[in-house]
């Protein structure tokens, strides 16, 4: 059973040889193949090589074009610093004043330097893995991208001080993200992940108004093009899980603070949950026995369509044996 077959059957609650592993790798993957982070962010050849190494060494069931949240931001025109082996930095937000919205130019994914690099990664993935392994593209949620363009604190203030202005910005962003998702699917992506981490920092009402409706529009477009949708919101999303299910995502990531068993009991028939081991206290700092048992518990709690993963990105420095313990638990569950 290949990874694509495994995922399709699992999403439909059918028997599989083992539950799929959907860990998110970025920094860990770059360093695993001895490349600095800047290469992983800026050169799709390095990103592809690193992801193929994750499949080979840790039996991950997808390859993924996720790297950092600034691909769209950069192509909108923001200045982003890329330290040789550090996280990207945006010191001065592109929209540091509301007036700059009037001059904001919408990027085209085929022409934007960093968005087109993601498209090239997806094409190379497809050449390398064919139809045997799912290829995951990625877009930023409209509210998350607003935070990247404006600054998180400013966007949180905008919700209360200038909601109509914020909605105008979100309308521009969602159209860019839909076009970006479409281009990735046309390039060969079979899954589009959407990151909206800011959504765990606002009220459920604000989530429904400023995040959910835009997620729904992006996922509608993804489904119209025949791909699957994965929603990733870091943090404690317990208060909004019911709303997240309404996003239309086929797969919803749950971070470690969320009760997987309760979520699955309430909504498991509507969506496949993915998670939700603690990436730091368990994956990075735990031992193999702890990881083995936690992996099996998540799978049993999540039901017959859930998918294994840490609650967020696998941290740099995670011991190889810990990741192998997760795989062993999936085989033996």
C-alpha positions as CSV (number, residue, x, y, z in Angstrom):
1,X,0.0,0.0,0.0
2,X,1.6,3.3,-1.0
3,X,1.1,6.6,0.9
4,X,-1.6,7.9,-1.4
5,X,-3.6,4.7,-1.1
6,X,-3.1,4.7,2.6
7,X,-4.4,8.3,3.0
8,X,-7.4,7.8,0.7
9,X,-8.5,4.7,2.7
10,X,-7.8,6.3,6.0
11,X,-9.9,9.3,5.3
12,X,-12.8,7.0,4.5
13,X,-12.4,5.0,7.7
14,X,-11.2,1.9,5.9
15,X,-8.6,-0.6,7.0
16,X,-5.0,0.4,6.3
17,X,-1.6,-1.2,6.9
18,X,-0.8,1.6,9.3
19,X,-2.2,5.1,10.0
20,X,-0.5,7.8,7.9
21,X,2.3,10.0,9.4
22,X,1.7,13.7,8.5
23,X,4.5,15.3,10.7
24,X,5.4,18.8,9.5
25,X,9.2,19.2,8.9
26,X,11.0,22.4,8.1
27,X,14.0,23.4,10.2
28,X,14.6,19.8,11.2
29,X,14.6,18.7,7.5
30,X,17.0,21.3,6.4
31,X,19.6,20.5,9.0
32,X,19.1,16.8,8.5
33,X,20.6,17.1,5.0
34,X,23.2,19.6,6.3
35,X,21.9,22.7,4.7
36,X,21.4,26.1,6.3
37,X,17.8,27.3,6.7
38,X,18.2,30.1,4.1
39,X,18.8,27.4,1.4
40,X,15.7,25.6,2.5
41,X,13.6,28.8,2.2
42,X,15.1,30.1,-1.0
43,X,16.0,27.1,-3.1
44,X,13.3,24.6,-4.0
45,X,15.9,21.9,-4.8
46,X,17.0,21.9,-1.2
47,X,13.4,21.8,0.1
48,X,12.6,18.9,-2.2
49,X,15.8,17.0,-1.2
50,X,15.1,17.5,2.5
51,X,11.5,16.3,2.2
52,X,12.4,13.2,0.3
53,X,14.9,12.4,3.1
54,X,12.0,12.6,5.6
55,X,10.1,10.1,3.6
56,X,13.1,7.8,3.3
57,X,14.3,7.9,6.8
58,X,11.1,8.4,8.9
59,X,8.4,7.0,6.6
60,X,6.4,10.3,6.4
61,X,3.4,9.9,4.2
62,X,3.6,13.1,2.2
63,X,6.1,15.6,0.8
64,X,5.4,19.2,1.6
65,X,6.2,22.6,0.1
66,X,5.8,24.4,3.4
67,X,8.8,26.4,4.5
68,X,8.0,29.8,6.2
69,X,5.0,32.2,6.2
70,X,6.6,34.9,4.1
71,X,6.3,33.6,0.5
72,X,3.2,35.7,-0.3
73,X,4.4,38.5,2.0
74,X,7.7,38.8,0.1
75,X,5.9,38.8,-3.3
76,X,3.4,41.5,-2.1
77,X,6.6,43.6,-1.8
78,X,7.7,43.3,1.9
79,X,11.3,43.4,2.8
80,X,12.3,40.1,4.4
81,X,15.7,39.3,5.8
82,X,17.0,35.7,5.4
83,X,19.8,35.0,7.9
84,X,22.1,32.3,6.7
85,X,20.9,29.8,9.2
86,X,18.1,31.5,11.1
87,X,14.4,32.2,10.8
88,X,13.3,34.9,8.3
89,X,12.7,38.3,9.7
90,X,10.3,41.1,8.7
91,X,11.4,44.1,10.8
92,X,9.2,46.7,9.1
93,X,5.7,45.5,8.0
94,X,4.7,46.4,4.5
95,X,1.4,47.9,5.7
96,X,2.8,49.8,8.7
97,X,0.1,52.4,8.2
98,X,-3.5,51.9,7.0
99,X,-3.0,54.4,4.2
100,X,-0.6,52.1,2.4
101,X,-3.5,49.7,1.5
102,X,-4.3,52.0,-1.4
103,X,-1.0,51.2,-3.1
104,X,-0.8,47.5,-2.3
105,X,-0.1,45.5,-5.4
106,X,-1.4,41.9,-5.7
107,X,1.3,39.4,-6.6
108,X,0.8,36.7,-9.3
109,X,2.1,33.3,-8.1
110,X,3.6,32.5,-11.5
111,X,5.7,35.7,-11.5
112,X,6.4,36.3,-7.8
113,X,9.9,35.1,-6.9
114,X,9.1,33.1,-3.8
115,X,5.6,32.0,-4.8
116,X,6.9,30.6,-8.1
117,X,9.7,28.8,-6.2
118,X,7.0,26.9,-4.3
119,X,5.4,26.0,-7.6
120,X,8.7,24.7,-8.9
121,X,9.1,22.6,-5.7
122,X,5.7,21.0,-6.3
123,X,6.6,20.2,-9.9
124,X,9.8,18.6,-8.8
125,X,8.0,16.7,-6.1
126,X,5.6,15.3,-8.7
127,X,8.4,14.3,-11.0
128,X,10.1,12.5,-8.1
129,X,7.2,10.7,-6.4
130,X,4.5,10.4,-9.1
131,X,1.2,9.5,-7.7
132,X,2.5,7.3,-4.9
133,X,2.9,10.0,-2.3
134,X,0.6,13.0,-1.6
135,X,2.2,16.3,-2.5
136,X,1.1,19.1,-0.1
137,X,1.2,22.7,-1.2
138,X,0.5,25.6,1.3
139,X,-1.1,29.0,1.5
140,X,-1.5,31.4,4.4
141,X,-5.0,32.0,5.8
142,X,-6.2,35.5,5.0
143,X,-6.0,36.7,8.6
144,X,-2.6,35.2,9.1
145,X,-1.3,36.9,5.9
146,X,-2.8,40.2,7.1
147,X,-0.7,39.7,10.2
148,X,2.4,39.1,8.1
149,X,1.8,42.2,6.0
150,X,0.6,44.5,8.9
151,X,2.1,43.0,12.1
152,X,0.2,40.8,14.5
153,X,-0.5,43.4,17.1
154,X,-1.7,45.9,14.5
155,X,-4.1,43.4,13.0
156,X,-5.5,42.5,16.4
157,X,-6.1,46.2,17.0
158,X,-7.7,46.6,13.5
159,X,-10.4,44.0,14.5
160,X,-11.7,46.6,16.9
161,X,-10.6,49.9,15.5
162,X,-11.0,49.6,11.8
163,X,-13.0,46.4,11.0
164,X,-14.1,47.6,7.5
165,X,-10.6,48.5,6.6
166,X,-9.4,45.0,7.7
167,X,-12.2,43.3,5.7
168,X,-11.0,45.3,2.6
169,X,-7.5,43.9,3.2
170,X,-8.7,40.4,3.7
171,X,-10.7,40.5,0.5
172,X,-7.5,41.3,-1.4
173,X,-5.6,38.6,0.3
174,X,-8.2,35.8,-0.1
175,X,-8.2,36.4,-3.9
176,X,-4.4,36.1,-3.9
177,X,-4.5,32.9,-1.8
178,X,-7.1,31.3,-4.0
179,X,-5.0,32.0,-7.1
180,X,-1.9,30.6,-5.3
181,X,-3.8,27.5,-4.3
182,X,-5.0,27.0,-7.8
183,X,-1.5,27.4,-9.3
184,X,-0.1,24.8,-6.8
185,X,-2.8,22.3,-7.7
186,X,-2.2,22.8,-11.4
187,X,1.5,22.2,-10.6
188,X,0.7,18.8,-9.0
189,X,-0.3,19.4,-5.4
190,X,-2.9,16.9,-4.1
191,X,-3.3,18.6,-0.7
192,X,-3.4,22.3,0.1
193,X,-2.5,23.1,3.7
194,X,-3.6,26.4,5.1
195,X,-1.9,28.1,8.1
196,X,-4.0,30.5,10.2
197,X,-2.1,30.5,13.5
198,X,-3.4,33.9,14.6
199,X,-6.9,32.4,14.8
200,X,-6.1,30.8,18.2
201,X,-5.4,34.2,19.6
202,X,-8.9,35.8,19.0
203,X,-12.4,35.1,20.2
204,X,-14.6,32.6,18.5
205,X,-16.8,35.4,17.2
206,X,-13.8,37.2,15.7
207,X,-12.6,33.8,14.2
208,X,-15.9,33.3,12.4
209,X,-15.9,36.9,11.0
210,X,-12.2,37.4,10.1
211,X,-10.8,33.9,9.5
212,X,-13.4,31.2,9.0
213,X,-15.3,32.7,6.1
214,X,-12.0,33.2,4.1
215,X,-10.8,29.7,4.9
216,X,-14.1,28.4,3.5
217,X,-13.7,30.3,0.3
218,X,-10.1,29.0,-0.2
219,X,-11.2,25.4,0.6
220,X,-14.1,25.7,-1.7
221,X,-11.7,26.5,-4.5
222,X,-9.4,23.7,-3.5
223,X,-12.2,21.2,-3.6
224,X,-13.5,22.5,-7.0
225,X,-10.0,21.7,-8.4
226,X,-10.1,18.2,-7.0
227,X,-7.5,18.5,-4.1
228,X,-7.8,17.9,-0.4
229,X,-7.7,20.7,2.2
230,X,-5.7,20.6,5.5
231,X,-6.3,23.3,8.2
232,X,-3.5,24.1,10.6
233,X,-4.0,26.5,13.5
234,X,-1.4,26.3,16.3
235,X,-2.3,26.6,19.9
236,X,-5.4,25.8,22.0
237,X,-8.2,25.7,19.5
238,X,-10.7,23.9,21.8
239,X,-13.2,26.8,21.7
240,X,-13.3,26.9,17.9
241,X,-13.1,23.3,16.9
242,X,-16.8,23.2,15.9
243,X,-16.2,26.3,13.7
244,X,-13.0,24.8,12.2
245,X,-15.0,21.8,11.1
246,X,-17.2,24.2,9.2
247,X,-14.2,25.4,7.2
248,X,-14.6,22.5,4.8
249,X,-11.2,21.1,5.6
250,X,-10.8,17.4,5.0
251,X,-8.0,17.2,7.6
252,X,-7.7,19.4,10.7
253,X,-4.5,19.6,12.8
254,X,-4.9,19.6,16.5
255,X,-2.2,20.9,18.8
256,X,-1.2,19.1,22.0
257,X,-3.4,21.3,24.2
258,X,-6.6,20.0,22.6
259,X,-8.4,16.8,23.8
260,X,-8.2,14.5,20.8
261,X,-10.7,12.0,22.2
262,X,-13.3,14.7,22.8
263,X,-12.8,16.3,19.4
264,X,-13.1,13.0,17.7
265,X,-16.2,11.9,19.7
266,X,-18.0,15.1,18.7
267,X,-16.8,15.7,15.1
268,X,-14.8,12.7,13.9
269,X,-17.5,11.6,11.5
270,X,-17.3,15.0,9.7
271,X,-13.5,15.4,9.4
272,X,-10.2,13.6,9.9
273,X,-8.2,15.0,12.9
274,X,-4.4,15.0,12.7
275,X,-2.2,15.2,15.8
276,X,-1.6,15.8,18.5
277,X,1.5,15.0,20.4
278,X,3.5,17.7,22.1
279,X,6.3,18.6,19.7
280,X,8.6,19.9,22.4
281,X,7.9,18.1,25.7
282,X,7.4,14.8,24.0
283,X,9.0,14.7,20.5
284,X,12.0,16.7,21.3
285,X,12.5,16.0,25.0
286,X,10.7,12.7,25.6
287,X,12.0,9.2,25.3
288,X,11.1,6.5,22.9
289,X,8.8,4.6,25.2
290,X,6.8,7.8,25.9
291,X,6.5,8.6,22.2
292,X,5.5,5.0,21.3
293,X,2.6,5.0,23.9
294,X,1.6,8.6,23.1
295,X,1.4,7.9,19.4
296,X,-0.8,4.9,19.9
297,X,-3.0,6.8,22.4
298,X,-3.6,9.6,19.9
299,X,-4.5,7.1,17.2
300,X,-7.0,5.2,19.5
301,X,-8.5,8.5,20.7
302,X,-8.8,9.9,17.2
303,X,-10.8,7.1,15.7
304,X,-10.5,5.1,12.5
305,X,-9.9,8.1,10.2
306,X,-7.3,10.1,12.3
307,X,-3.8,10.8,11.1
308,X,-0.6,10.9,13.2
309,X,1.5,14.0,13.7
310,X,3.0,16.2,16.3
311,X,0.8,19.2,17.2
312,X,3.0,21.5,15.2
313,X,6.4,21.5,13.4
314,X,9.0,18.8,14.5
315,X,11.6,20.8,16.4
316,X,15.2,21.1,15.3
317,X,17.3,18.7,17.3
318,X,14.6,16.0,17.8
319,X,16.4,12.7,18.2
320,X,16.0,10.4,15.2
321,X,15.1,7.5,17.4
322,X,12.1,9.4,18.7
323,X,10.7,9.8,15.2
324,X,11.4,6.1,14.5
325,X,9.5,5.2,17.7
326,X,6.5,7.1,16.3
327,X,6.6,5.0,13.1
328,X,7.0,1.8,15.1
329,X,3.9,2.6,17.1
330,X,1.9,3.2,13.9
331,X,2.9,-0.1,12.5
332,X,2.0,-1.9,15.7
333,X,-1.1,0.0,16.7
